[in-house]
Amino acid sequence: MKYNDLTAEEIRVIEQKGTEMPFTGKYDKFYEAGTYNCKKCNTPLFNSNDKFNSGSGWPSFDDTIEDAVKEIPDADGRRIEIVCATCEGHLGHVFKGEQMTPKSTRHCVNSISLNFESINNNSQYKKAYFASGCFWGTEYWFDQQEGVFNADSGYMGGHTQNPTYREICGKQTGHLETVEVTYNPNVISYENLCKLFFETHDPEQTNGQGPDIGPQYLSAIFVNNDEERAIVEKLIQTLESKGMFIATTIKDANEHIFYKAEEEHQNYYKLRNSTPYCHIYTKRF
């Protein structure tokens, strides 16, 4: 197998089992959607939806891509080294039982051992945009679906550029709390994503969602094209034929920018091992 050429510093860490200084690696506070690959052999090792902020100064993941990472106990038994299962390049160490996430596992990795591949460069994935009240609950349901690579909480539909959560709460930005869903249409269809949207919030509520009242909590779907619009309209007609009054609005995603919310709003329920208070699943189709 041919390996990538490494710099002297990469050799020190990856082949000689060194460690980069904390808070210096480029992926420490980096949270884009994609895959982290081995710097030496390009093997996919970690997915971005398993990354979390541990405060340690190194990129941290609470899971790995299946069979991609091998654990090797140190000779003194004090720590467990992790290496790429393909080339055995040194990645870092794994710590268990710290309870930082529900999986209680922290793969502490040197940034220099990794190369990031953005999901935006992978043509097999598409993006969909849903607003159904507090984005924590919306994100929770989409994140669990097979075929969904990532769900990011954010803001969309308003006039304020790069809004903050505090500005959103001021109700003057025009933005809705929205979730950007990155999904594989060969695994889960856009129609099924829309059905989940309608079944995990109250699409009849006109002033917010549950106890969350305000314009930022309104129900909406941002469609990318006429095909998506037709799917949404068909589902709304189905629900209205059952006697429901659907308050959900359809907006053109091409006329709006999605702004990703602050990192503390991502994976909210996942990191707390809890469930949404107002996004309850109700079968409607």
Beta strands, then each sheet from edge to edge (+ up, - down):
strand 1: 34-38
strand 2: 44-47
strand 3: 51-52
strand 4: 60-61
strand 5: 69-73
strand 6: 80-84
strand 7: 90-96
strand 8: 105-109
strand 9: 114-118
strand 10: 126-132
strand 11: 148-156
strand 12: 176-183
strand 13: 208-209
strand 14: 212-213
strand 15: 219-223
strand 16: 249-252
strand 17: 259-260
sheet 1: 2+ 1- 9+
sheet 2: 3+ 4- 8+ 7- 6+ 5-
sheet 3: 16+ 15+ 10- 12+ 11- 17+
sheet 4: 13+ 14-
end
